[in-house]
Amino acid sequence: MDSKRLLSIFGVLLLIVFSFAIAPFLGNPYWSSVLIMIVINILLTSSLRTIFILDEVSLGQVGFTLIGAYVSALVVMELGLSFWAGLILGGVASAFIAMAVGYPFMKLKGIYFSILTLMTTEILRLIAYSWKPVTGGQYGLTGIPSPNPLTLPGIGEINFSSMNNYYYLALTIVLVCLFIMYIIEKSHLSRKWIAIKDADNLALSVGINVMKYKVLNFTIACFFAGLAGGLFAHYQGLLSAGATGRFGVMTTLNLVIYMVIGGKSKFSGPIIGTIAIMLLMEFARPLDNLRPMLVGAVAIIFVLLLPEGIAGLPVRLKSIGKKYVSGVLR
Amino acid sequence: MKLLQVQGMNKRFGGLKAVSDLHFDVDKGEIFGLIGPNGAGKSTTLNMIDGSLSMTGGKIFFKGHDISGLSPYKRAGLGIARVFQRDVLFDSFTVLENVLTGLHLNSNLGIKDALMPFSPGTRKKEQDLENKAMELLDFVRLSDRPGMMAVNLPHGDQRSLGLAIAMATNPDLYLLDEPLTGMNAEETSFMMETINKLRDNMGVTIVVVEHNMKAVIGLCDRAAVLDYGVKIAEGTPSEVTADERVIEAYLGTEQDVVSS
């Protein structure tokens, strides 16, 4: 293993330790809740980027996270299953629906795919908004229990109704998910996805079942979106599907902005972008309802000056440095 | 033995008849040329043989089986490989990764391998694939730069890599779409040498679309000439180039010259 790779592994480990250590340091439930939402959104934005490997922008991740949220909440409340079963079932339900609609969806490309996924999200939200007996309709679902206390050997009982502890739980789950997504990204599966993105006719001609791999991509991405929904449901304790709420169009647009500003071509992009913009929004609270404008301005600056996003900054700096050095030498 | 049989192939784009009632057979082990002026329907014919374009009418038999309705990836699985004129290779990949992707049909990597990249089983499978890919790169003289981004290769080498990707699927029939366009003399002779070597060493069959007559005469055993989607001649290269209708299609008649 070369030193560069060791260094980056060390850096990632350091960041993980830091993200665990920061919660008690900040020390209040408000910041813990901010951190929880950051972590959940990182998972959601990463699922968006999984589909973007195919060069398709899904505006439907919020819809699939809605499925995960409601399924996870309902199986815990109505069937009395555990949080863990709810979380997994939410992800599976979301993946299952993604697989079912994947074939017609993935036949479409570009703007048509984006519009279709956006419409699907809105339809799912309206179903949740009006299906009163199941989802509580406009009043939403209330009283979703937080996860049962967990007893770990050596640490004792952990109670997840505290914000701080729920943050640890969410962080751990999201880190495991990101690890799995990273492994998939380095595997032969993502090589096939990139091949399909580059030239789907050539991919077909070497025997790759293009539709199968595209639907698989969509299913995997929506599984993780579903998990993010479950995490959200048990953190909030209540779910509602109003147009301006969590499952509204604004969330969808924010996810795209996180991905673009973070860097859409790198695995770290969605992580960096989500943290950066959500923290920016937090620190800009005094600006009140001017905040979306601030984010808009930041997005415009990035698209114009650094289209490869924050994750592309090192490469950009290196090339600027090289130009400068060669200029001096000349 | 007839490896490929095209029977009554038709393609209509709206009112335009791109290919009309085309019949031809290709024997196992021969290099068969599809020639004709620009817009004659050669590439369209090739697209229908590999399945990327559906036929308006007609039937295609490969190794005696009717493959008319099969999707392209299934035809690839049966042993038909296509080298495109434009999408020759995968832009995001290195030279080696391009051939590794071509080896899809010969790899048995599954979901388990995707989730356990460091297991010895997966490592071994990937190492075997890499060795196979390097052998193929050796054949087209690219094994000296496997880590180079494929888009940075010179044009002639890109076409050779495209051939190596097709070879990776281990096909019985190659469909080559203008493999010699835009090449300099040296690249052309290397490509012709490689195509001949492919047939002589591996006994494969090749259908090649070309509009360069000289190249066709040097390469093909037999050729069919298309003009406006209709077959106007078929035979050995020297026969078809002597055919009056072929000369007319390429150069125009004496009357055309006089009137212009």
Interface residues (C-beta under 8 A of the other chain):
Chain A: I180 I183 I184 K186 S187 H188 L189 R191 K192 I194 A195 K197 D198 A199 N201 L202 A203 L204 S205 V206 G207 I208 N209 V210
Chain B: D50 G51 S52 S71 P72 Y73 A76 G77 A81 R82 F84 D87 V88 L89 F90 D91 S92 F93 E97 L100 T101 G102 H104 L105 S107 L109 I111 D113 A114 L115 P117 E126 I165 A166 A168 T169
